[in-house]
Each structure stands twice: as structure tokens, then as C-alpha cells.
Amino acid sequence: MAEINLNDIMCKLIEMKNQMEQNTKQLENTINLFRNQLEGISSKLDNVEVKYRDVNKEVKDLSRNVSSLMRKDKEKNIIMYNVEQKENETVEQLETAVMSVLRNDLKADIELKEIDRIIRVGRHLPSNRPVLIKFVTFRKKIEIIRLARNLKGTNFGISQDYSYEERQLGKKLIPYMVQARSMQCRASLRGGKLLVDGELYSLEELITLEEQEPIAMGSNTGQEEADKGKPSSVLTPAKLNVSVQQHRQKVQPPVFSKHPALRWLRGHPTGEQTNKKRKTESSSV
């Protein structure tokens, strides 16, 4: 009986071993199958990523081309403001009103044949809608823009025909321009950048400068804040000299802070005091 039981146990163990080997083999096959599928998916993802980069590059190229075409289309245009809009206004009435402003107020020597198109633009509002004027030549457009100063004191105004992106960029640059002018700097917008005392700055550069300037002007460094509350030690002349040198190194402004045109970015009374001091010195000479 004992021998029979032992044989049965051995058979069972062999059967279990075979079953485990079979299950292990099936598991390995399944793992290999998943591995192959993952490798295939990974390869497809790599191809998709490459195609995405190619498509993204094409989209950027197309976007640049469209922007270039839009600028080309608008380069002969100007926008005129506050031209009286009559009820049921006709093209002839609008042309007459615009030519009157150009000749009588702007003091321009121009004929109607030098203008390709005159139309109202913008949403229909109770107020006078702006007028888009497209000239036949770019030269004539520049001539008209240079006469814009003659409209000073009138209700009329003219500007370049900017694209939507350029208008949005201009809105973000205007606060910087106003701040620069308040510090007696010569500032104007030019080509999507801010011109300050002969130096051009992009919006990204201005934001970077604005973020970094307060660090250079801090009256208390991080180390000074950490030293507060600590017991004071005996201060010798040597220690004082080292402390002053360390402080100067910590609060030394970056190179761009030395540019006089950028003091308006600091938003700090030091800039105004420096400006007043320079004015006093120049007037006393």
C-alpha cells in the first residue's frame, strides 16, 4: 500500500511539473507576443512623432508665409479715423470725404487715381467707422504717413494697417512705451518692437529685463535676511571691508542695467532722481 501511494505521489508530482512547464512556456509566449506588439507600437509612435515634427514644421512655415503675404498685402494701406460717416453712405461720398481730409487737413498733394481702394472697416457702430485706404504705390503711402503731424489739433488720425497679431503685440508694448516716455526717454513702436533712445527691444526682452531688474535693486539680500535675529559679533574694520565687498557683489546689477535708457524699467525712485540730477548738471554747465 505504501509503495502504491508513493508511486501515485510521484506521478502527481511529475504531472504538476509538466503542467507548470507548460504554463511557463505559455506565459513566455504571451510575454514575447506583448513585447513584439509593444515594439511595433513604439515603432509606430516614433513614426508618428517624426510625422508630427514634419507637419508642425510645415504649419510654422505656412504660418510665416501667410503672415508675410498679409504684411505684403497691407504694406500700401493706412487707416484713417474719425471721418464723418453719413447714413446710407455711398462710395463716392466716402471718397470725397477722404480726399478732403488728405488735401485740406493733411496738406497732401494727391489725386484720386493714386488710391486703389477706399472702404469702411470694423464693426457697425453708432460712431464713425475707420476707413481703410489702399494706395497704388508704397511710395505714396510713406509720403502720406510722413505728413501725419499736420493732423495735430484736428479730430482726424491715421495709422499703419497692422495685422491682428501686430495689433495685439502693440497693445502689450504700449505700457512700456508710456513708462519710457514718462522717464523722458524717446520711445516709439517700430516693426513690432519698442525703440527707446535708439535701441530696439522685443517684448520678450522687455519682460526678461523687467523680471530681473528688481533683483538687482534689492536693498536686502537673502543672506542679510537670514542674518537677522542672530547675535551680533564684534565688527572690525577688516570684517566691515569684507562685508561691503560681498554686499556689492550680491547687489551688483547685470550689464543691461547700466544702460541709461533702461532706468524706466526699474519702477524705482532712483531712476527719477538720477534723471533730475543729470538735468540739473546739464543746466548748470
C-alpha positions in Angstrom: 0.0 0.0 0.0 2.8 2.4 0.9 4.5 1.6 -2.5 1.3 2.3 -4.4 0.8 5.7 -2.6 4.4 6.6 -3.3 4.0 5.9 -7.0 0.8 7.9 -7.1 2.6 10.8 -5.4 5.5 10.6 -7.9 3.0 10.6 -10.8 1.2 13.6 -9.4 4.4 15.5 -8.9 5.6 14.7 -12.5 2.2 15.8 -13.8 2.3 19.0 -11.8 5.8 19.7 -13.1 4.8 19.1 -16.7 1.8 21.4 -16.2 4.0 24.1 -14.7 6.4 23.9 -17.5 3.6 24.1 -20.0 2.1 27.1 -18.2 5.5 28.7 -18.0 6.0 28.2 -21.7 2.6 29.7 -22.5 3.4 32.7 -20.2 6.7 33.2 -22.0 4.9 33.1 -25.4 2.4 35.6 -24.2 5.1 37.9 -22.9 7.0 37.6 -26.2 3.8 38.4 -28.0 3.2 41.5 -25.9 6.8 42.5 -26.3 6.6 42.3 -30.1 3.3 44.3 -30.0 4.9 47.0 -27.8 7.9 47.2 -30.1 5.5 47.6 -33.0 3.6 50.3 -31.2 6.8 52.0 -30.2 8.0 52.0 -33.8 4.6 53.4 -34.9 4.8 56.1 -32.2 8.3 57.0 -33.5 7.0 57.3 -37.0 4.0 59.4 -35.7 6.4 61.7 -33.8 8.6 62.2 -36.9 5.5 63.0 -39.0 4.2 65.3 -36.3 7.5 67.2 -36.4 7.3 67.4 -40.1 3.7 68.6 -40.1 4.5 71.1 -37.3 7.4 72.5 -39.3 5.1 72.8 -42.4 2.5 74.6 -40.3 5.0 77.0 -39.0 6.4 77.6 -42.5 2.8 78.2 -43.8 2.1 80.5 -40.9 5.2 82.5 -41.7 4.2 82.6 -45.4 0.7 83.7 -44.6 2.0 86.4 -42.2 4.4 87.6 -44.9 1.6 87.7 -47.5 -0.6 89.6 -45.1 2.1 92.1 -44.5 2.7 92.4 -48.2 -1.0 93.0 -48.8 -1.1 95.7 -46.1 2.1 97.5 -46.8 0.4 100.0 -49.1 -2.5 100.6 -46.6 -3.3 103.2 -44.0 -6.2 103.5 -41.6 -7.9 106.9 -41.2 -10.0 107.7 -38.1 -13.0 110.0 -37.3 -14.1 110.6 -40.9 -17.7 111.5 -40.7 -20.0 108.6 -41.7 -23.2 109.6 -43.4 -26.4 107.5 -43.3 -26.5 105.2 -46.3 -23.1 106.4 -47.3 -22.1 105.8 -50.9 -18.6 105.1 -52.3 -18.5 108.5 -54.0 -19.4 110.3 -50.7 -16.7 108.4 -48.8 -14.1 109.1 -51.4 -15.0 112.8 -51.4 -14.7 113.0 -47.6 -11.4 111.1 -47.5 -9.9 113.3 -50.3 -10.9 116.4 -48.4 -9.1 115.3 -45.3 -6.0 114.3 -47.3 -5.8 117.6 -49.2 -7.1 120.1 -46.7 -6.1 118.7 -43.3 -3.1 116.5 -44.2 -1.9 119.0 -46.8 -1.1 116.2 -49.2 -0.6 116.6 -52.9 -2.6 113.6 -54.1 -5.1 112.6 -56.8 -7.9 110.0 -56.6 -6.2 107.9 -59.2 -3.3 107.4 -56.8 -5.6 105.5 -54.5 -6.6 101.9 -55.3 -9.4 101.5 -52.8 -11.3 103.3 -50.0 -13.6 101.3 -47.7 -15.0 101.4 -44.2 -13.8 98.6 -41.9 -14.7 97.4 -38.4 -17.9 96.6 -36.7 -21.1 98.6 -37.4 -21.3 101.0 -34.5 -23.1 104.3 -34.0 -19.7 106.1 -34.1 -17.7 106.7 -37.3 -16.1 103.5 -38.5 -12.4 103.6 -39.5 -11.5 104.0 -43.2 -9.0 101.7 -45.0 -7.1 103.5 -47.8 -5.1 101.4 -50.2 -2.6 103.4 -52.3 -1.4 102.4 -55.7 2.3 102.7 -54.7 4.1 102.1 -51.4 6.0 105.4 -52.0 2.8 107.4 -51.8 1.7 105.6 -48.6 5.0 106.6 -47.0 4.6 110.2 -48.2 1.2 110.3 -46.5 2.4 108.8 -43.3 5.2 111.4 -43.0 2.6 114.2 -43.2 0.7 112.8 -40.1 2.0 115.6 -38.0 -0.2 118.0 -39.9 -3.3 116.4 -38.3 -2.3 117.6 -34.9 -5.1 119.7 -33.4 -7.7 118.1 -35.7 -10.1 115.3 -35.0 -8.6 113.1 -37.6 -5.9 110.5 -37.3 -4.0 108.0 -39.4 -2.0 104.8 -38.7 -0.4 101.8 -40.4 -2.7 99.0 -41.3 -1.4 96.4 -38.8 -2.4 92.7 -38.7 -4.3 91.3 -35.7 -1.1 89.8 -34.3 0.8 93.1 -34.7 -2.1 95.0 -33.0 -2.1 92.6 -30.1 1.7 92.9 -29.8 1.4 96.7 -29.9 -1.1 96.7 -27.0 1.4 94.8 -24.9 4.3 97.2 -25.9 2.3 100.4 -25.3 2.6 100.3 -21.5 6.4 100.1 -21.8 6.4 103.0 -24.2 4.3 105.1 -21.9 6.6 104.3 -19.0 9.7 105.1 -21.0 8.3 108.5 -22.1 7.4 109.3 -18.5 11.1 109.0 -17.7 12.0 111.5 -20.5 13.2 108.7 -22.9 12.5 108.9 -26.6 10.3 105.9 -27.2 8.1 104.7 -30.1 6.9 101.4 -31.7 8.7 100.2 -34.8 8.3 96.9 -36.6 6.8 95.0 -33.6 9.5 96.3 -31.2 10.0 99.2 -28.8 12.5 101.8 -29.8 14.0 103.5 -26.7 16.7 106.1 -27.3 17.8 104.4 -30.5 17.8 100.9 -29.1 15.3 98.3 -30.2 13.7 95.9 -27.7 11.4 93.0 -28.3 8.5 92.2 -26.0 10.4 89.1 -24.7 13.5 91.1 -23.9 11.4 93.7 -22.0 9.7 91.1 -20.0 13.0 89.5 -19.1 14.6 92.8 -18.2 11.5 93.7 -16.1 11.7 90.4 -14.2 15.4 90.7 -13.5 15.7 94.4 -12.6 14.1 94.2 -9.1 16.7 91.5 -8.1 19.5 94.0 -8.9 17.9 96.7 -6.9 17.0 94.8 -3.7 18.1 96.7 -0.6 18.3 93.5 1.5 19.9 90.4 0.1 18.8 86.9 1.1 21.9 86.5 3.3 21.0 89.7 5.2 17.5 88.4 5.8 18.9 85.2 7.1 21.3 87.0 9.4 18.5 88.9 11.1 18.0 87.8 14.7 21.5 86.3 15.0 23.6 87.6 17.9 25.9 90.4 16.6 29.7 89.8 16.8 32.4 92.3 17.1 32.8 94.3 13.9 36.3 95.1 13.0 37.4 97.3 10.0 38.6 94.2 8.2 35.2 92.5 8.6 33.5 95.6 7.5 35.5 95.8 4.3 34.7 92.2 3.5 31.1 92.7 4.3 30.9 95.7 2.0 32.6 93.9 -0.9 30.3 90.9 -0.5 27.3 93.2 -0.5 28.4 95.0 -3.6 28.9 91.7 -5.4 25.4 90.5 -4.4 23.5 93.6 -5.4 25.6 94.5 -8.5 23.1 94.9 -11.3 23.5 93.0 -14.6 25.2 94.6 -17.5 21.9 95.8 -19.1 21.0 97.8 -16.0 23.9 100.2 -16.8 22.1 101.4 -20.0 20.5 104.8 -19.2 17.5 104.1 -21.4 16.5 101.1 -19.1 16.1 103.0 -15.9 12.4 103.4 -16.6 12.1 99.6 -16.4 13.1 99.6 -12.8 10.0 101.3 -11.5 12.2 102.7 -8.7 12.7 106.3 -7.5 16.4 106.0 -8.1 15.8 106.4 -11.8 13.9 109.6 -11.4 16.5 111.0 -9.0 19.3 110.2 -11.5 17.3 111.9 -14.3 16.7 115.0 -12.2 20.4 115.1 -11.2 21.5 114.9 -14.8 19.1 117.6 -15.8 20.5 119.9 -13.0 24.1 119.2 -14.0 23.4 119.9 -17.7 21.6 123.1 -16.9 24.4 124.4 -14.7 27.0 123.8 -17.4 
